[in-house]
Amino acid sequence: MGEHKGAITLGLVVLVLFGVFIAFATGVIDPLMDKIGVAFSKLVDNVFAGSGMPK
């Protein structure tokens, strides 16, 4: 089994990369990134509003 460790690892990496490409192509990632972006902007606004800095 040890002699196949490299091939198994390479196969797993290829499968993960293929999954990431499929997720981007089917539009799964875009709504998630939009939601993260909105939440991050709200977080930054709250931090600066609490420190007395103007917007």
Secondary structure, DSSP 8 states (H G I E B T S, - for coil): -GGGHHHHHHHHHHHHHHHHHHHHHTTSHHHHHHHHHHHHHHHHHHHHHHTT---
